[in-house]
Amino acid sequence: MLTPTSTYRLQIRDEFDLHDAAALVPYLHDLGVDWVYLSPILTAEKGSDHGYDMTDPSAVDPARGGPDGLAALSEAARTAGMGVLVDIVPNHMGIQTPSDNPWWWQLLKEGRGSRMAEAFDVDWDAGSGRLRVPVLGDGEDELAQLSLSDGELHYYDNRYPIAEGTAHPGDSAVDVHARQHYELVNWRRADSELNYRRFFGVNTLAGLRVEVPWVFEESHSEVKRWFDDGLVDGLRIDHPDGLADPEGYLAQLRTLTGGAYVLVEKILEPGETLPADWATAGTTGYDALAETDRLFTDPAGEHALTATVPVDPFHELTHHTKRGIADGILRSEVLRLARLVPAEAGLDAGIAADAIAELLTCFPVYRSYLPGGAEYLADAVRDAQVRRPDLADAVSTLHPLLNPLLEGPGEMTELARRFQQTSGMVMAKGVEDTAFYRYSRLVSLNEVGADPSIFSIDPLELHRRLLERQTVNPLAMTTLSTHDTKRSEDTRARISVLSELAGDWTGILERLEELAPVGDATFAPLLWQSLIGAWPLSRERAHAYAEKASREADLSTHWTAPDEDFERGMHAAVDAAFDDDAVAALVTDTVERIREAGWSNSLAQKLLQLSMPGVPDVYQGTEFWDTSLVDPDNRREVDYEARRQVLTDIDFGELPEVGADAHAKLLVVARALKLRRDRPELFTGYTAITASGDGADHVFAFDRGGAITLLTRLPHGLAARGGWGDTTIELPAGTYTCALTGASVGGCTVRAAEVFATFPVALLVQEDAA
């Protein structure tokens, strides 16, 4: 199996297509990148900036460069000696524009008798034999807006097919609609009455049944061509937890690709491991991100920061938010599960739905993969019985139905399989997309794949985890920023400094709330920390983030029912950061106070990620400082010409200072990537390196087998104590050269002040052995 030493993620879209990516390959090679990593490139909804709404699996999207673009990129990569990794989406298709999705159009036209009825996950009986399509507005008689045109039904700009023999002369559009295999319904009915599986709560993404052999084959026909023609070397699998049988899917994929390098976008909760029988090299790295962030969080600040936030403990909060999701936007999924409970179980339908919702809420990880993970279901059963004694009997009745393998070699039922597909939806929407916007003591910890209740990681524990990663998952991806992160790596690195001055932050926050009240005591810390982490940013970006984050929090305002008074006050607070002298001074003074420590954290966490066990991914543009917030902010255009120029200067000998121009970060990224690519023999092991002296706690270091990484942690506290002083680091005997500065370093005992004289990080290369 061909495997990468590193990857670089590109967001392919209309404005930056595969031809543009091909032209960028020489720069990426010079940067030290080993493989180019592409966002989804199959045909998607027109104008999609992400590609996760695929509409046609049989072709590369013309808007993204088409097959010629992929061929050009692949050729450019091959010429440079690089590989190609592509993100694919097996769980769902985009259906926002039915006429652009041949599979969905055929389903709407032909109904449950269609061949495509086997491809999409529809509960026809729940809709009286009709597929419910939630697109109608809130008017009193929205169906009156239907019209007949060119043999189709039209609702404003939306077009829908008409089944053969269902339209007659003189019929009204409403009459014709009543005879179709689908029913257009009010959009608000989706949460409780939808009868097709979606991606989470997104009505315009319909679930696919890739467990059906022909569906797998036809939805992967173009992917197969990529490997048959030698265009692509590996795949990233989006949301495998939505699939009926992830293990079986990955086994099929191994056959289709000839055993290629495959990664899964899988969220692992603390202590959880990836199923050992999956045909995958590992996850896309959210687990590594969570561990890396917490090395740079000061445990001494936990109590003070917790005291500033008027919210429940995180796990109580997530129980509330997950139950809200199960009773809200995913109510239709819960009711579908309840309909599958056999009559002989003797459960009232309402009680069954209540108990299922509670079990989904109590589920401690994203999902089980029966027979694997049965213990998580057992944990959820116990938790639900404790939290809801009134449902104890119903939960006990459901337990063997949700795990038919509990008492013997039973067969997997639709109820058991679908429960596994649903638990991850509730977790994702309830935790990542709701609780993460309510729990605001230190928002650099509120990241995809992380548990914000875990405040920091002791260096010794991180060493243990990295050694385990080297032993168990050496080819899994590591990452710091993605298209899905709530805040980019450099934004988080700056916010983490607040843990080192937690007491001062309490006073700063109180003063901000006096001068520019947000109007929500739990949301205010999140908003101000995020703005300070990303500052300076445009007013437009700040307002866009505030609106999205407040609506995701779903407390003072909501997506479906915005509170105009609250949002007006919140936007006034954001404006104050730009227009009110006192607020602006407080924000900028805070940023200035933590900025240099933030830069130190950024360089340290980046070098840690690039040199630790695993395959590091660099998200587009993050070789410079990147203070992005949640999407779409993190998908903005990247100025590659500026990066090319800086890389050229560095290659000609420039040794930049750590400063606002971000040249130092590009230096760290380029030198680390090149070393990993060109000297892989230096990265074959993992040994912790120790430090001594007053500043020993501020050092984190390890030897990968000839390449030694040395990092500064908690830099604000280090500066406050007067610097490194007598701190020393014990290196293996030998002579070293720093790959960043070119300086020579003698082995054995070295002074930290000398090692970190130029940068807060060092990457030493052993030149000889003693």
ZAMARGU-4260 file (C-alpha; in steps of 0.2 Angstrom, whole numbers, plus 5000, padded with zeros to 4 digits):
<rodrens>
0) 5000/5000/5000 | 5007/5017/4995 | 5006/5029/5010 | 5010/5047/5012 | 5022/5056/5024
5) 5011/5071/5024 | 4996/5079/5015 | 4989/5096/5010 | 4970/5099/5010 | 4963/5109/4996
10) 4945/5115/4995 | 4940/5112/4977 | 4926/5123/4970 | 4921/5134/4956 | 4934/5148/4961
15) 4948/5136/4964 | 4946/5121/4953 | 4957/5106/4949 | 4966/5115/4935 | 4971/5128/4948
20) 4976/5114/4960 | 4987/5107/4947 | 4996/5123/4944 | 4999/5124/4963 | 5008/5107/4964
25) 5025/5114/4961 | 5023/5126/4976 | 5016/5112/4987 | 5031/5101/4982 | 5043/5115/4987
30) 5034/5117/5003 | 5038/5098/5007 | 5021/5091/5004 | 5020/5073/5000 | 5002/5070/4994
35) 4988/5083/4988 | 4972/5080/4998 | 4956/5086/4989 | 4939/5090/4995 | 4925/5080/4986
40) 4926/5082/4967 | 4911/5072/4961 | 4897/5082/4953 | 4888/5092/4967 | 4874/5105/4968
45) 4878/5121/4957 | 4887/5134/4967 | 4892/5122/4982 | 4908/5128/4990 | 4911/5111/4999
50) 4905/5097/4987 | 4897/5086/5001 | 4880/5088/4992 | 4885/5076/4977 | 4871/5075/4964
55) 4879/5063/4951 | 4892/5050/4957 | 4896/5045/4939 | 4907/5060/4935 | 4920/5073/4941
60) 4910/5090/4943 | 4913/5101/4928 | 4912/5116/4939 | 4927/5109/4948 | 4937/5106/4933
65) 4929/5090/4927 | 4939/5074/4922 | 4952/5084/4912 | 4955/5094/4928 | 4958/5078/4938
70) 4969/5071/4924 | 4979/5087/4925 | 4981/5087/4943 | 4986/5069/4944 | 4999/5071/4930
75) 5006/5086/4939 | 5007/5076/4956 | 5015/5061/4947 | 5028/5073/4939 | 5032/5080/4956
80) 5033/5062/4964 | 5017/5066/4974 | 5001/5056/4978 | 4983/5061/4977 | 4970/5058/4991
85) 4952/5062/4988 | 4937/5065/5000 | 4922/5055/4995 | 4904/5055/5002 | 4896/5038/5003
90) 4882/5042/5015 | 4871/5054/5006 | 4867/5064/4990 | 4862/5082/4987 | 4843/5084/4983
95) 4841/5103/4984 | 4839/5104/4965 | 4829/5088/4960 | 4832/5090/4941 | 4851/5090/4944
100) 4851/5073/4953 | 4846/5059/4941 | 4844/5047/4954 | 4832/5057/4965 | 4822/5064/4950
105) 4819/5046/4945 | 4813/5041/4963 | 4801/5056/4963 | 4794/5052/4946 | 4792/5033/4949
110) 4790/5031/4968 | 4792/5015/4978 | 4791/5005/4962 | 4807/5013/4955 | 4823/5005/4955
115) 4830/5020/4964 | 4818/5016/4979 | 4831/5003/4984 | 4845/5017/4983 | 4837/5029/4995
120) 4832/5026/5013 | 4813/5030/5013 | 4800/5024/5025 | 4786/5024/5012 | 4772/5017/5024
125) 4775/5032/5035 | 4770/5044/5021 | 4755/5034/5015 | 4765/5028/5001 | 4771/5045/4996
130) 4788/5053/4999 | 4787/5069/5009 | 4797/5083/5002 | 4798/5098/5015 | 4799/5113/5004
135) 4783/5123/5006 | 4783/5140/5014 | 4772/5146/5029 | 4758/5154/5019 | 4740/5148/5022
140) 4739/5139/5005 | 4756/5136/4998 | 4750/5123/4986 | 4741/5136/4977 | 4758/5142/4971
145) 4760/5126/4961 | 4760/5127/4942 | 4761/5115/4927 | 4775/5119/4915 | 4784/5108/4901
150) 4777/5092/4909 | 4783/5096/4926 | 4776/5103/4943 | 4784/5120/4948 | 4784/5128/4965
155) 4792/5145/4962 | 4810/5140/4955 | 4809/5122/4961 | 4805/5109/4948 | 4797/5092/4951
160) 4793/5077/4939 | 4776/5071/4935 | 4773/5052/4935 | 4767/5044/4919 | 4748/5045/4916
165) 4745/5057/4931 | 4741/5073/4922 | 4726/5075/4911 | 4718/5090/4902 | 4710/5102/4913
170) 4718/5096/4929 | 4725/5109/4941 | 4742/5109/4947 | 4735/5104/4964 | 4726/5090/4957
175) 4741/5083/4948 | 4752/5085/4964 | 4739/5074/4973 | 4743/5060/4962 | 4762/5060/4963
180) 4773/5048/4972 | 4779/5063/4983 | 4770/5076/4993 | 4777/5093/4995 | 4774/5098/5013
185) 4779/5113/5024 | 4797/5114/5028 | 4793/5114/5047 | 4786/5097/5046 | 4803/5089/5042
190) 4808/5087/5060 | 4794/5076/5065 | 4786/5069/5049 | 4800/5067/5037 | 4800/5049/5030
195) 4818/5048/5022 | 4834/5048/5031 | 4844/5064/5030 | 4862/5069/5034 | 4859/5075/5052
200) 4845/5088/5050 | 4849/5094/5033 | 4833/5091/5022 | 4843/5093/5006 | 4854/5079/5009
205) 4846/5062/5007 | 4853/5046/5014 | 4860/5032/5002 | 4859/5014/5005 | 4877/5009/4999
210) 4875/4992/5008 | 4865/4987/4993 | 4877/4979/4981 | 4872/4988/4965 | 4870/5005/4974
215) 4888/5003/4980 | 4894/4998/4963 | 4885/5013/4953 | 4889/5026/4966 | 4907/5021/4966
220) 4909/5019/4947 | 4919/5035/4945 | 4929/5032/4960 | 4934/5015/4953 | 4939/5023/4937
225) 4951/5034/4947 | 4960/5019/4953 | 4959/5009/4937 | 4967/5023/4928 | 4980/5027/4941
230) 4973/5045/4944 | 4971/5043/4963 | 4981/5035/4977 | 4970/5036/4993 | 4953/5041/4999
235) 4945/5050/5014 | 4928/5043/5019 | 4916/5056/5025 | 4904/5051/5039 | 4906/5032/5040
240) 4895/5032/5055 | 4880/5036/5044 | 4882/5019/5035 | 4872/5004/5039 | 4888/4993/5039
245) 4904/5003/5040 | 4915/4988/5042 | 4907/4980/5026 | 4908/4996/5016 | 4927/4998/5020
250) 4930/4980/5015 | 4921/4983/4998 | 4931/4998/4996 | 4947/4989/4999 | 4943/4977/4985
255) 4937/4991/4973 | 4953/5001/4976 | 4965/4987/4977 | 4970/4990/4995 | 4973/5008/4994
260) 4977/5020/5008 | 4960/5024/5016 | 4956/5036/5031 | 4939/5038/5039 | 4931/5054/5046
265) 4927/5046/5063 | 4925/5055/5080 | 4932/5045/5094 | 4927/5050/5112 | 4940/5050/5125
270) 4946/5032/5128 | 4937/5025/5113 | 4947/5016/5099 | 4944/5013/5081 | 4937/4996/5077
275) 4952/4985/5074 | 4943/4975/5060 | 4940/4990/5049 | 4950/4991/5032 | 4957/5008/5036
280) 4974/5016/5041 | 4965/5027/5054 | 4955/5043/5057 | 4957/5060/5049 | 4965/5066/5065
285) 4952/5075/5076 | 4958/5065/5091 | 4976/5071/5088 | 4970/5089/5087 | 4961/5087/5104
290) 4977/5080/5112 | 4988/5093/5105 | 4977/5108/5110 | 4977/5103/5128 | 4996/5102/5130
295) 4995/5121/5128 | 4982/5124/5141 | 4987/5129/5159 | 4978/5118/5171 | 4980/5131/5184
300) 4967/5142/5175 | 4954/5129/5175 | 4945/5134/5192 | 4944/5153/5188 | 4938/5150/5170
305) 4925/5138/5175 | 4919/5150/5189 | 4916/5164/5175 | 4903/5153/5165 | 4885/5151/5172
310) 4882/5134/5164 | 4880/5116/5170 | 4894/5104/5170 | 4898/5099/5152 | 4891/5081/5153
315) 4874/5088/5161 | 4874/5101/5147 | 4876/5089/5133 | 4862/5077/5140 | 4850/5092/5139
320) 4856/5097/5122 | 4856/5080/5115 | 4838/5077/5121 | 4833/5093/5113 | 4840/5086/5097
325) 4831/5070/5099 | 4815/5078/5103 | 4817/5092/5090 | 4826/5091/5073 | 4828/5072/5073
330) 4811/5068/5080 | 4807/5060/5063 | 4821/5048/5065 | 4816/5044/5083 | 4798/5040/5077
335) 4804/5029/5063 | 4814/5019/5076 | 4798/5018/5087 | 4788/5011/5072 | 4801/4997/5071
340) 4798/4991/5088 | 4788/4974/5086 | 4770/4974/5092 | 4774/4959/5103 | 4786/4970/5114
345) 4770/4977/5121 | 4776/4995/5122 | 4765/5010/5119 | 4771/5020/5104 | 4773/5035/5114
350) 4783/5027/5128 | 4794/5018/5115 | 4798/5034/5107 | 4802/5042/5123 | 4813/5028/5129
355) 4822/5027/5112 | 4825/5046/5113 | 4832/5044/5130 | 4844/5030/5125 | 4850/5040/5111
360) 4853/5055/5122 | 4863/5044/5135 | 4873/5035/5122 | 4891/5039/5127 | 4900/5038/5110
365) 4894/5042/5092 | 4889/5024/5089 | 4892/5005/5091 | 4896/4993/5078 | 4888/4977/5084
370) 4894/4966/5090 | 4907/4978/5094 | 4903/4992/5106 | 4889/4982/5114 | 4896/4989/5131
375) 4891/5007/5126 | 4873/5002/5123 | 4873/4994/5140 | 4880/5010/5148 | 4866/5020/5139
380) 4853/5008/5146 | 4860/5010/5164 | 4861/5029/5162 | 4843/5030/5155 | 4836/5019/5169
385) 4844/5031/5182 | 4839/5047/5174 | 4822/5041/5169 | 4815/5028/5182 | 4798/5030/5174
390) 4806/5022/5158 | 4816/5009/5166 | 4805/4994/5161 | 4803/5001/5143 | 4822/5003/5142
395) 4825/4985/5148 | 4812/4979/5135 | 4821/4989/5121 | 4839/4983/5126 | 4838/4966/5118
400) 4829/4973/5103 | 4843/4986/5100 | 4856/4972/5102 | 4849/4956/5095 | 4866/4948/5098
405) 4864/4951/5117 | 4859/4933/5121 | 4866/4923/5106 | 4870/4923/5088 | 4854/4932/5083
410) 4852/4942/5066 | 4854/4960/5065 | 4837/4968/5063 | 4832/4985/5055 | 4828/4992/5072
415) 4846/4988/5079 | 4855/4993/5063 | 4845/5010/5062 | 4848/5014/5080 | 4867/5013/5077
420) 4865/5025/5062 | 4855/5037/5072 | 4865/5039/5088 | 4879/5048/5079 | 4867/5060/5072
425) 4861/5065/5090 | 4878/5066/5096 | 4885/5077/5082 | 4870/5089/5082 | 4868/5089/5101
430) 4886/5091/5106 | 4897/5099/5091 | 4883/5110/5084 | 4874/5115/5100 | 4883/5112/5117
435) 4900/5118/5110 | 4891/5135/5107 | 4885/5135/5125 | 4900/5129/5135 | 4911/5144/5135
440) 4924/5144/5149 | 4938/5142/5136 | 4932/5140/5118 | 4949/5134/5111 | 4944/5117/5119
445) 4927/5117/5110 | 4933/5108/5095 | 4927/5094/5084 | 4932/5077/5091 | 4936/5085/5108
450) 4928/5085/5125 | 4928/5102/5133 | 4927/5095/5150 | 4945/5089/5148 | 4954/5105/5152
455) 4972/5100/5149 | 4983/5085/5146 | 4999/5082/5157 | 5015/5081/5147 | 5018/5063/5153
460) 5001/5058/5148 | 5003/5065/5130 | 5020/5056/5129 | 5011/5040/5133 | 4997/5043/5120
465) 5010/5048/5106 | 5020/5032/5110 | 5003/5022/5108 | 5000/5031/5092 | 5017/5026/5085
470) 5013/5008/5090 | 4995/5006/5085 | 4991/5020/5072 | 5007/5026/5064 | 4998/5029/5047
475) 4982/5038/5054 | 4981/5057/5050 | 4985/5071/5062 | 4977/5088/5060 | 4975/5105/5068
480) 4963/5114/5056 | 4950/5107/5044 | 4935/5114/5034 | 4925/5108/5049 | 4934/5115/5064
485) 4925/5128/5074 | 4941/5139/5075 | 4957/5137/5066 | 4973/5132/5074 | 4980/5149/5077
490) 4964/5156/5083 | 4964/5142/5096 | 4982/5145/5100 | 4979/5163/5105 | 4964/5159/5115
495) 4973/5145/5125 | 4984/5159/5132 | 4969/5165/5142 | 4971/5149/5153 | 4988/5157/5159
500) 4979/5173/5165 | 4962/5166/5169 | 4960/5178/5184 | 4963/5194/5173 | 4952/5187/5159
505) 4937/5187/5172 | 4940/5205/5175 | 4942/5209/5156 | 4926/5200/5152 | 4916/5209/5166
510) 4922/5226/5159 | 4917/5221/5141 | 4900/5216/5147 | 4898/5233/5156 | 4903/5242/5141
515) 4895/5232/5127 | 4883/5219/5134 | 4879/5204/5123 | 4863/5200/5132 | 4867/5182/5136
520) 4879/5178/5150 | 4884/5161/5143 | 4886/5166/5125 | 4896/5182/5129 | 4912/5173/5134
525) 4912/5163/5118 | 4909/5178/5107 | 4922/5189/5115 | 4935/5175/5116 | 4932/5170/5098
530) 4934/5189/5092 | 4949/5191/5102 | 4956/5175/5095 | 4953/5180/5077 | 4957/5199/5079
535) 4959/5209/5069 | 4945/5204/5057 | 4933/5213/5046 | 4917/5219/5053 | 4907/5208/5041
540) 4916/5192/5047 | 4913/5197/5065 | 4895/5199/5062 | 4893/5184/5052 | 4901/5173/5065
545) 4891/5181/5080 | 4875/5177/5070 | 4879/5159/5066 | 4886/5155/5083 | 4872/5163/5093
550) 4859/5153/5083 | 4869/5137/5084 | 4868/5139/5103 | 4850/5140/5102 | 4846/5149/5118
555) 4843/5167/5116 | 4840/5166/5097 | 4837/5152/5085 | 4839/5147/5066 | 4820/5144/5064
560) 4814/5159/5075 | 4827/5173/5076 | 4825/5184/5091 | 4827/5201/5083 | 4829/5211/5100
565) 4843/5199/5106 | 4852/5199/5089 | 4850/5218/5088 | 4859/5220/5105 | 4872/5207/5101
570) 4877/5215/5084 | 4878/5232/5093 | 4891/5223/5105 | 4900/5218/5090 | 4900/5235/5082
575) 4906/5242/5099 | 4922/5232/5096 | 4925/5243/5081 | 4917/5259/5085 | 4917/5262/5104
580) 4935/5268/5109 | 4934/5260/5126 | 4928/5243/5120 | 4940/5244/5105 | 4955/5248/5117
585) 4950/5234/5129 | 4950/5221/5114 | 4966/5227/5106 | 4975/5228/5123 | 4970/5210/5127
590) 4975/5204/5110 | 4992/5213/5111 | 4995/5206/5128 | 4993/5188/5123 | 4998/5189/5104
595) 5016/5184/5106 | 5012/5170/5117 | 4999/5165/5105 | 5012/5165/5091 | 5023/5154/5102
600) 5009/5142/5104 | 5005/5142/5086 | 5023/5137/5081 | 5024/5124/5095 | 5008/5115/5091
605) 5012/5115/5073 | 5029/5108/5075 | 5021/5095/5087 | 5008/5090/5074 | 5020/5089/5059
610) 5033/5079/5068 | 5023/5067/5080 | 5018/5050/5075 | 5005/5049/5061 | 5003/5058/5044
615) 5001/5076/5046 | 4989/5086/5036 | 4991/5105/5032 | 4974/5114/5029 | 4975/5126/5014
620) 4984/5142/5019 | 4988/5138/5036 | 5007/5138/5033 | 5004/5157/5037 | 4995/5163/5052
625) 4976/5158/5050 | 4964/5166/5062 | 4948/5159/5055 | 4932/5155/5063 | 4919/5142/5059
630) 4913/5139/5041 | 4912/5148/5029 | 4925/5159/5037 | 4938/5145/5036 | 4935/5142/5017
635) 4941/5159/5011 | 4952/5162/4997 | 4971/5159/5000 | 4984/5171/4993 | 4996/5158/4987
640) 5007/5171/4978 | 5012/5178/4994 | 5016/5161/5001 | 5027/5157/4986 | 5037/5172/4988
645) 5040/5169/5006 | 5045/5151/5003 | 5057/5157/4990 | 5065/5170/5002 | 5067/5156/5015
650) 5075/5144/5002 | 5087/5158/4998 | 5092/5159/5017 | 5080/5171/5025 | 5078/5167/5044
655) 5063/5177/5048 | 5058/5183/5066 | 5042/5178/5074 | 5030/5192/5070 | 5014/5197/5062
660) 5020/5193/5044 | 5019/5174/5048 | 5035/5170/5039 | 5041/5160/5054 | 5027/5148/5053
665) 5030/5145/5035 | 5048/5141/5039 | 5043/5129/5052 | 5030/5120/5041 | 5042/5119/5026
670) 5057/5113/5035 | 5047/5100/5045 | 5038/5093/5030 | 5054/5092/5019 | 5063/5083/5033
675) 5048/5070/5035 | 5047/5068/5016 | 5066/5067/5012 | 5072/5059/5028 | 5059/5046/5033
680) 5071/5035/5042 | 5072/5049/5056 | 5054/5047/5060 | 5052/5028/5064 | 5051/5028/5083
685) 5046/5038/5098 | 5056/5042/5114 | 5052/5055/5127 | 5065/5068/5131 | 5066/5076/5148
690) 5071/5093/5155 | 5077/5099/5172 | 5077/5115/5181 | 5065/5129/5185 | 5057/5129/5168
695) 5056/5111/5165 | 5037/5111/5164 | 5038/5123/5149 | 5047/5110/5139 | 5040/5096/5128
700) 5052/5086/5118 | 5054/5069/5110 | 5065/5059/5098 | 5057/5051/5083 | 5073/5041/5079
705) 5085/5054/5074 | 5074/5069/5072 | 5071/5078/5089 | 5057/5090/5092 | 5058/5103/5106
710) 5044/5114/5110 | 5039/5128/5122 | 5023/5127/5131 | 5014/5139/5143 | 5024/5154/5136
715) 5015/5168/5145 | 5019/5160/5162 | 5037/5156/5156 | 5040/5175/5152 | 5032/5180/5169
720) 5044/5169/5178 | 5059/5178/5169 | 5063/5165/5156 | 5072/5149/5155 | 5085/5152/5168
725) 5095/5136/5172 | 5083/5125/5163 | 5092/5111/5153 | 5087/5097/5141 | 5094/5080/5140
730) 5098/5074/5122 | 5104/5058/5116 | 5123/5059/5114 | 5128/5065/5097 | 5129/5081/5086
735) 5114/5089/5079 | 5109/5103/5067 | 5093/5113/5069 | 5083/5111/5053 | 5075/5128/5057
740) 5090/5139/5060 | 5105/5128/5054 | 5113/5130/5071 | 5124/5116/5078 | 5119/5109/5094
745) 5130/5097/5105 | 5122/5082/5113 | 5119/5077/5131 | 5114/5092/5142 | 5109/5108/5133
750) 5103/5124/5139 | 5085/5128/5135 | 5089/5146/5133 | 5101/5142/5119 | 5090/5130/5110
755) 5076/5142/5110 | 5086/5158/5107 | 5078/5161/5090 | 5062/5152/5090 | 5051/5144/5103
760) 5053/5128/5094 | 5068/5117/5088 | 5069/5103/5076 | 5086/5094/5078 | 5093/5082/5066
765) 5106/5070/5072 | 5122/5070/5061 | 5132/5057/5070 | 5132/5045/5085 | 5143/5047/5100
</rodrens>
